[in-house]
Amino acid sequence: MLHNCNSWHRDPEPRLHIPIVTNPGSLFVVNHHLTYLLADWSFYFPGTQGYHAALNGGKKRCVHIVVALSYPPVTS
């Protein structure tokens, strides 16, 4: 996304984010906490089950691999 922002929303399951290409204008907001996800092959669990949005105010595109983590609930 270039000069764009997605809606303020929650995801039903946890999501893993791996930034591949980013820029200083690419930001992630989770529960009113602003952060910058580095594109250094780090894996991030930004808490997407809480309200969040991603925005790119930079002049270059950003690319993230996003993986929805689905697993059966733990039962006793």
Protein Blocks (a to p, Z undefined) as FASTA:
>chain_A
ZZiaddddddfbdcddddfbdcfklccdeehiacddddehpacdehpmbccddddfbfbd
cdddddddddddddZZ
